[in-house]
Amino acid sequence: MKTTSPSSPITEPPQAGRVPDSDQFRTPLFDAMVDLAESRKVSFHTPGHKSGKGISTRFRKYVGPKIFTIDLTTLDEVDSLQKPTGVIKEAQELAARAYGADRSFFLVNGTSGGNQAMILAACRPGDEVLVARNAHKSVITGLILCGARPVFFAPAFDEEWKVSLNVTAEKVRAAMAAHPGARTLILTSPNYYGISADLERIIPEAQARGLAVLVDEAHGPHLRFHSSLPLDALEAGADCCVQSTHKIIGGMTQASMLHLKGERVDRERLIRVLKSLQTTSPSYILMASLDLARMQMATEGEKLLTKTMQLAEEARARIAQVQGLDCFGRGAFREREIGDLDVTKLTIGVWRLGLSGYEVSQILNHRFHIQAEMADPFHVLVIVSIGDRKDDLQRLVEALRVIAREQPAGGPSDLARLSFPFLRTETMLTPQEAFFAPAAEVPLARAVGRVSAEIVTVYPPGIPLLIPGEVVSEEILTRLQQVLSLEAMIDGLNEENTHLRVVRESVVGPVRKQTLGEIQK
Ligand SMILES: Cc1ncc(COP(=O)(O)O)c(C=O)c1O
């Protein structure tokens, strides 16, 4: 953990090593794109809109003409993502320096593509892999592509805050002890709610046992740039991590980065995998946004994040005072030694109002024109970022006050009785075996006891309730019905949310009845 106390002010001087080196002001890829656009060369290459001349007029009128002049393709002047030797190479090297990586790679298919690449680079078919069950579905699709055998262990559900915490060092230790053959550990930290695992303890222990540690750090591209944020994965010693630059800082949607450190993950294989998974026509606009977002964070991240954290903390304090609402803060995590919290995430507990997070999210949107990042049965989650202003947060707090006033807390609420811990179930097949097995759709009520062929998630956050190979238990069916009745968005059932694809019994019957692994405690 970084060494600030829970109550320490957010404004702190940059730490040694965090002072930007002057190179970090450079944006080689973006500069080369602008130079090329301004040179007005005649283009007989893709994209077919030819610097916007062929783009639809409505599109050009709305966004203006300039953006199309930098919608480029792989050309000498702007380098190749598949085989970078020029400005993309330089931009990636600057990113690696800013993030403390040996190598950084630009991703144009989000963190989803990065998670898949990191798994394919580190694991082989049949390998036993320890996976924290709060993984995004892209971790599961990575396992499907790879054919590895996951052993899941789950974080605890906090009954007081009604939120899923992150995995503990003890859980990871138990998983490692029960599966000494595993060579890879996959964590998600921070989770969607900004709750990070105790990476400082977990990573060295896992590596000492010979495991490579891969971290889905989709929600942490900013952590490195402020000493009052939780420790980032690379600083804690992770071998590989993936970050959604687009989710939290200045990348454009889909733009993410993968960072590699050390020798535990094979660099050459990673490069081969990225070449296989990434498009041969990457968007230069997305890649430029990565170049610029890195420059922005490395040169003024501390200042921008200080302001962001102050805005978030002020809003948190005011929300926590509203009768019927909750908004946990960082201090409680430190006191209870349950990881750490990125304070730029506001997890607003609304269940005491007798309203679900989904309902409050709808009210905020339709009545107050405020769009939250995510809702769950108990909360609305708000991301506060370097793009937010004081007015935006004031509007949010005011709207929440009105909602709470009109819906006074204290009445009987079914939600208060609900609890959504991760559900354990038997695993009969690997995700890959189940994904490719002959399957059929059955009504949900008849799915109990069958093996899922699908990834079923509530979206967002996209954490699977069921993954291919897992047995549908009564409990899982009940949970599905509960979240459906709360009108959550479910992905992985049929269009009407009435049927699930399950592996045919003829396959599962003769297949070895083997629990692939579930760490219970
Ligand atoms: C923890 C986590 N990992 C990965 C992803 C996928 O990231 P992306 O949308 O950049 O593909 C998400 C998206 O919500 C996520 O929350």
The ligand as a Gaussian input file, in Angstrom:
#p B3LYP/6-31G(d) Opt

LIG

0 1
 C      -12.651000      -5.270000     -14.689000
 C      -12.859000      -5.117000     -16.170000
 N      -12.018000      -5.736000     -17.008000
 C      -12.134000      -5.625000     -18.335000
 C      -13.149000      -4.889000     -18.896000
 C      -13.241000      -4.783000     -20.371000
 O      -12.648000      -3.581000     -20.758000
 P      -12.879000      -2.923000     -22.161000
 O      -14.269000      -2.373000     -22.147000
 O      -11.830000      -1.877000     -22.243000
 O      -12.729000      -3.979000     -23.191000
 C      -14.064000      -4.224000     -18.062000
 C      -15.169000      -3.465000     -18.636000
 O      -16.102000      -3.079000     -18.020000
 C      -13.908000      -4.345000     -16.659000
 O      -14.743000      -3.734000     -15.808000

